[in-house]
Amino acid sequence: MSFSGVTKNELARVKDKSLCCRRAELYALLRGRGQLVKGEAAAAIIFRTDQAVLARKVVMLIKDVFALKVQVQMEKATPQRRP
């Protein structure tokens, strides 16, 4: 695994105790990789990452910070062809 992969993995496992820091971390993750999709009946957050530990962190933060029920849907990435 690359240095950046190892670093991301380590940082995703850090658990902050203060609510304001957890909220700020969630905001930063969603701002960088997230997308809000509004439907007629509900809204959804789409978060794309290739690291499972980061996806788990986002789910945990949403549950913890906002006390929301979270439904996770995973899709396997299709390899992109180079021209």
C-alpha positions as CSV (number, residue, x, y, z in Angstrom):
1,M,0.0,0.0,0.0
2,S,1.2,3.5,-0.8
3,F,2.2,6.0,1.9
4,S,-1.0,8.1,1.2
5,G,-3.1,4.9,1.5
6,V,-1.5,4.0,4.8
7,T,-1.9,7.6,6.1
8,K,-5.6,7.7,5.1
9,N,-6.2,4.3,6.7
10,E,-4.6,5.5,10.0
11,L,-6.5,8.8,10.0
12,A,-9.8,7.1,9.3
13,R,-9.4,5.0,12.5
14,V,-8.9,8.1,14.8
15,K,-12.0,8.7,16.9
16,D,-12.6,12.2,18.2
17,K,-14.6,12.8,21.3
18,S,-16.0,16.3,20.7
19,L,-19.2,16.7,18.7
20,C,-17.9,19.8,16.9
21,C,-14.8,18.0,15.6
22,R,-16.8,15.0,14.4
23,R,-19.2,17.3,12.6
24,A,-16.3,19.2,11.0
25,E,-14.7,15.9,9.9
26,L,-17.9,14.7,8.3
27,Y,-18.4,18.0,6.6
28,A,-14.9,17.9,5.2
29,L,-15.3,14.3,3.9
30,L,-18.6,15.0,2.3
31,R,-17.4,18.3,0.8
32,G,-14.5,16.5,-0.8
33,R,-16.1,13.3,-2.0
34,G,-19.8,13.6,-1.3
35,Q,-22.9,14.5,-3.4
36,L,-26.4,15.4,-2.1
37,V,-29.2,14.1,-4.3
38,K,-32.8,15.3,-3.7
39,G,-35.7,13.0,-4.6
40,E,-39.4,13.6,-4.4
41,A,-39.8,11.8,-1.0
42,A,-36.3,11.9,0.4
43,A,-32.7,12.9,0.0
44,A,-29.6,10.8,-0.4
45,I,-25.9,11.3,0.1
46,I,-23.6,9.7,-2.4
47,F,-20.0,9.2,-1.1
48,R,-17.5,7.6,-3.5
49,T,-14.3,6.1,-2.2
50,D,-12.1,3.1,-2.9
51,Q,-11.3,2.6,0.7
52,A,-13.7,0.7,2.9
53,V,-12.4,2.2,6.1
54,L,-13.3,5.7,4.9
55,A,-16.8,4.6,3.9
56,R,-17.3,3.1,7.3
57,K,-16.1,6.3,8.9
58,V,-18.6,8.4,7.0
59,V,-21.5,6.0,8.0
60,M,-20.4,6.1,11.6
61,L,-20.1,9.9,11.7
62,I,-23.6,10.3,10.1
63,K,-25.1,8.0,12.7
64,D,-23.2,9.6,15.5
65,V,-23.5,13.3,14.7
66,F,-27.1,13.3,13.3
67,A,-28.6,10.2,14.9
68,L,-29.9,9.2,11.4
69,K,-30.7,5.7,10.1
70,V,-28.2,5.0,7.4
71,Q,-28.8,2.7,4.4
72,V,-25.6,1.7,2.6
73,Q,-25.5,0.7,-1.1
74,M,-22.2,-0.4,-2.6
75,E,-21.3,-0.6,-6.2
76,K,-18.3,-2.1,-7.7
77,A,-16.3,0.3,-9.8
78,T,-16.0,-0.5,-13.5
79,P,-12.5,-0.2,-14.8
80,Q,-12.0,2.7,-17.1
81,R,-10.3,2.0,-20.4
82,R,-7.5,4.2,-21.6
83,P,-7.7,5.6,-25.1
